[in-house]
Amino acid sequence: MLVLTIFLILISSLVAETTQDTIIAEKVPEWGNVRIESFVAQDSIPQNDTLKFTVRLIIEGNIDDYAIADPSTPKLSNLELVGTSQGNLTESSDGKTVLIKEYEYYFTPVSVGMAYINPFRINYVFVPNGNDRNLSTTRFEVKVSEAIIQEKETNWGLIIGIVLLASIILVVVIILFSKKKRTDPEVKEIVISPEEKTRKLQKEIEQKANQDPIKAIEGLSKLINSFIKEKYDIDIASINNEELAEMLAKKGLPGSVIKQVCSANNQLNSIKFAGTPASEDDFQNITLALETLLVFCEKKNKEENNE
């Protein structure tokens, strides 16, 4: 009887552990934990004022698990883009790491009446399983009123203060320069990684994407080819997609990253050789594939440097 009791207790423990593991597995999010917020500073402005539009992407968990494509310029009606800015904020909430990627856009009205900021998408890939997803902003309407003319007064106190401050700084710089001993600066070799170089070129291409999307896609194609050639010594132009997937797998890339790269390469070949018209979605998907590849490589570099 005692043996039977012990046997039943062991069986119950195993079933409980299996059930608990199943529950935990079911809680793993398919798309990660990402949400989007968007808002305008005000819903009515004079024609000579500037409107601030903010988009926030809020990511919970391991930041390195996400490859995120920067959003394109919103489609506007009766508004003109005059400036943009971007910043990241990392904080901790309930023991979890939260990254807030904030994009700010500044617009000026074109004419009196109604102005609109239409929805646009931000695409991302959840790297652990290779699932890609897009999040959409809200549509906003803003009332534009007549311009407000403000009389400008000359602030002589401020002008005098600036002149005095500039004079003091100039005197200090002259004194320090006269006392400085001239020595030959030590020349240090600056090594730029393939990832850093690629990101810089990617930024330049994305800034010109709205002016010429087709040329931007051609630029991304060359950028992906040159990065893979430099990083893995693989010439994409001389092989097909099946060979590319096999060679990337041998280099240690996971299936989720290989899937994104091969899909982008297939799109590029369709545009280049089959004459398929290029679209904004093509540009976003190809950008996302490059971002997924760079995030994986940067994460791997970080792990190797910490060893």
Protein Blocks (a to p, Z undefined) as FASTA:
>chain_A
ZZmmmmmmmmmmmmmmmmmmmmmmmmpcfklpaddddddfbfcdcfkbccdddddddded
jfklpccddddddddehiacfbdcdddddddeehiacdddddddddddfbgcdddddddd
dddddfknopacddddddddddddddddddddddfklmmmmmmmmmmmmmmmmmmmmmpc
cdddddddddddfklmmmmmmmmmmmmmmmmmmlmmmmmmmmmmmmmmmmnopafklpcf
klmmmmmmmnopafklmmmmmmmmmmmmmmmmnopacdfklmmmmmmmmmmmmmmmmmmm
mmmmmZZ
